[in-house]
Amino acid sequence: MRTHRLLRMIAVALLLGATAAACGDDAAGDGGTLRVGYQRFGGLSLVKARDAAPGVTWSLFESGPALTEALKAGSIDLGQTGEAPPIFAAAGRIPFKIIGTSAEVPQGEAVLVKEASGIRSFADLRGKRVALNKGSNVHWLLVKLLERHGMTLADLDVRYLKPAEARPAFDSDQVDAWIIWDPYFALAEGPGVTVLTDATGLASNREYLLAAPGAVDGKRAELERFLRTYREVTDWGIANPGERAAVLAPELKIDLPVTERALARSAKPLAPLTPAVGDELQTIADGFSELELIPERIDIRSYVDDSFTVAFQ
């Protein structure tokens, strides 16, 4: 009797396990909802603002590193970051695939200083307090600026601050410079603020689309459909800059003139993933590794998946 009861319990457990597995497969399959992570102002913001992808679940993130943590947690299927977050995510062994990119956006990130500070070149920042978001696109810009001026990280008093922390620190002169991207860049511009330099000639500052491996395998149809919509909305925005700004300003809760200024320099078309883009990312990864900003060398090229390229054409 006891043996029969035990066998029944095992059978029920196996049945429940099979049912749970089937439910899990359904959630990851083509019938699942696509969960998209976006940042303020990034290209995905326009898709959301126009409500061009009904049925998509949206999650807002302050920075790329925060978004890659959501990928790690399995709470999003797709997200958009700058060029450095994928490197740090790969170094942290977060599973993902890079499935899309944009044209270069070097004017969309910059080093800001106060006009009254007397700082006129990046070399003048030696020994000064410099704020930036660790692991974001601006981290690579800092590396390239140090390289250009024959300096090292030890020559600066680097303060790793999120945008919401760095802005008040910059405004109150608790830091001497802020390396930041749009729209925070555009929001901080104004009387008394000087753009010391942007990334022109130093960093591409592309946007990258990162997808969870489970979504690449189980939600391919949804991803392809969304990417086609993303491309169409991006192309519409570039062809209609005035309407684009009018749509985005309320979504971003930013004044129209600021939105227009940021978009004029930072909104770029999508671009296919090519071997050259993979090489570009590998150069960044190798640079971070050499400076011991990541614990070991990584093969970021292996994270590139160009099988969605047709959706961008």
N, C-alpha and C positions, 0 to 999 in steps of 0.2 A: 504493500500500500504506500509506504513511504517512498519507494522507488518510483511508483507511478506518479505520485505528486511532484517529485523532483523533476521527472521528465516533462510533465505539463508546464512547470515553471520555466524550464529551459526553452520549451517550444514557444511560450508566450514572449519570453525575452527576445528570442530570435526574430519573432514576428514584428515586435515593436521596433527592433533595430532596423529591420528591412524597411518598415514603413517610414521611419525617420530618415533613412538614407534616401528613399524615394522622394520625400518632401524636399530634402536638401537639393537633390538633382533638379527638381522642378524650379526651385528658387533661383538656381544658377542658369537655368535654361533660357531658350529664346522667349519664353512668355514672361520673364521677370522684368521688373521695373529697373530702368537704368538710373543709378545714383551718381550724380555728378558733383564734384567739388570745384568751387571756383573762388577766385580772389577778386577783391574790388578792382574794377577797371580792366582786368584781363579780358581777352577776346570773348570768353564765355559769358561775360556779364551782359553783352549785347543780345546774345541768344535768349538769356533769361528775361531781360527787360522787354524784349519784343514778344515774349511768350511763344517763341517759334518752335519749341520742342515740348508739346503737351505730353503729360504722362511722366516726364522726368522729375526725379526728386533732387532738389538742389540743397547744397550745404556750403555756407560761406566760411572762408578761412582768411586769417590776417596775413599769412605768409606761406611760402612754399614748404618749408620744413613742417609746419603744422598740418598741411595737406598730406604730406607723405606719411605722417604718423597715422592719419585716417586710413590711408591705403594699408598700412601695416595692421591696423585694427580690423580691417575688413568692412569698414562702414561706408566706403564709396567704391564705385567701379571705375571711375574716370576722373582725372583732375588735371589742372594746368599749373605749371610752375615755370620759373626761370631756369637758367642753365646750371646753377650749382646744386639745387636741391636733389636732382636725380643722383648726383655723385655721392652726396652724404647719405642718401637713402640706400644706395647700393653698398656703401661702406658699412652701413648698419644692418645689412643683410635683409632689407625689406624687399619682398618679391614684387616685381612690376615689369611692365614692358613699355618702352617709349614708342608710341605709334604715330606721332605727328609733331610738326614743328611750324615755326613761322619764319618770315624773312627777318633779317637782322634789325635790331632796334637799339643801336648804340646811344642814340640821343635820349632814350627813355630812362636812364639812370645817371646820377651825377653826384659830385661832392659839393655840398653847400657850406658856406661859411658866412659869418657876419661881416659886413662891409667895414664896420668900425674896428674889427680885430687886427687889421693891418696884414692879414694873411693874403698873399698875392699869388702864391704857387704852392703846389703840393709839397715841395721841399720845405716850405715854411712850417709845415705841420710836424716837423721833427720835435719829439717830446710833448706834443699836444694831445688832447683828449679827442679821440675820433670814435663816433658812434656808428654802428651798423648792425643789421640783423644777421646773426651767425647762420651760415649755411644757405643764405639766399644768394640771388644773382650778384648782389653788390659785393659779396665776399671775394668773388673772382676779380671784380674790378679793382678791389683793394690790392690783391696780389699783383696784378699787372701794373698798377701805379707804383707800387714799391719797387718792382723790377725796373721800370723805366727810370726811376730816380735814384737807383743804386742804394736803396734802403731795405730794411728788413722790418718784420713785425716788432722787433725789440726797439725800433726807433720811435714807435708810437705808443701812446697810452690808449689801447683799444678797449672800447666799452661795447660789449655785445648787448644791444637793446632792441626790443621789438619796436615797430613803428609807433605804437601808442605810447611807449615809454620814451622813445628818442625825441619825438616832437617837443614835448614840454621841456626836456633836458636841453635841447637846442635853443628853444625860445628863451630860456632863463639863463643861458650861458654856462650851464653845467658841463657842456661839452663844447669843444672849439670847432668841430666839423661834423657833418652828418652825411653819410653816403647812403643814398636812398633812391627809390624808383618811383615812377608815376603810378597812381595819382598823388601819392604823398609828396613827391617832388614838386608838382605843380601847386599843391596846397600850401607848401612852405615858402614858395617864391613870393616876394613882395618887397616893399621898401626896406632897405637895410640888409637884405640878403643877397649874396653874390654866388653865382655858379662858378666854382673854381675850375671845374672841368667835367666833361661827360665822358662816356666810354668810347667815343669815336677813335678808331685806330688802336683800341686796346682790347675791347670785348665785344662780341656779337650781340649779347643780351637777347637771344632768341627766347621765345616761349616754347615750352614742350608739353605735349599731352602724354600723361602717364596712365596706363590702364592696369588694373588688377589681372593677374593671369587667369583667374576664374572667369572674369568677364570676357577676356580675349577668346577663351574656349567656349564658354557657355552663353554669352550674350553678343555674339558676333553680329548678328543681324541688327540688333538694337544699336550697337556701336557704329556700324556702317551707315545706318540711317541717320544717326545723330551727327556723324562727321560730315555727311553731305549737307545737312541743314546748317551746320557750323560754317562750312565753306560758303554757302549761299548767303548767309546773314553777314558774314565778314565782307564779302564782295559788295553786297548792298551798302554797307556802312562806308566803305571806301569811296564808292560812287556817289554817296549822298551824305557828305560830312556834316552838313547843317542839321539834317533830320536825325542823324546818328547821335549828335551831341544832345539834341533836345530829348531824345528817348533815354539816353544814359544818365543825364544829370539828375533826374528824380530818383532813379534806381540807386545811384551812388551817393545821393544826398550831398551833392557838390554843386556849387554855383555854376551856371552855364558858361561864363567866360573861362573859368578854371578848367572845366571839362573840355572845352574847345581847345585850349592851349595844350593840354596833356594829350588829347587825341591827335592833334596835328603832328606831333613828333613821335608818338608811340604806337598808334594803330597801324599795323602792317598786315599784308596778305599772308595767308597760310602758304606753306612751302612743303614740297615732298622731302621725305627722308632719303638722303643720298649717302654714299660712302664718305663723302667729304664732311657731312654733318657728324657722322660717327667719329671721324678722325678729330674733328673739332672738340667733341665731348671728351675723347680720350686724352687730348692735350690738357684739358682742364683737370681731369681726374689725376693725371700724372703730376701736374703742378701741385695739387693739394697733397698728394702722397709725398712728394719730395720735401714739402714744408712740414710734413707730419701733422697736417690738419685732419687727415684721415689715417686710421691705424695701419693700413697696408695698401699696396697697389691693387687696383681693381680693373677688370676688363669691362668697361662701360659699353663698348661696342656690342657685347653679347646681349645687352638689354634692348637693343634697337630691333624693332619689328616693322619691316616696311611692307607687310602684307595688306595694310589698309591704304596704301598710297593712292589707289584708284579712286577712293572716296574724296580725295582732295583735288582731283583733276576735272 
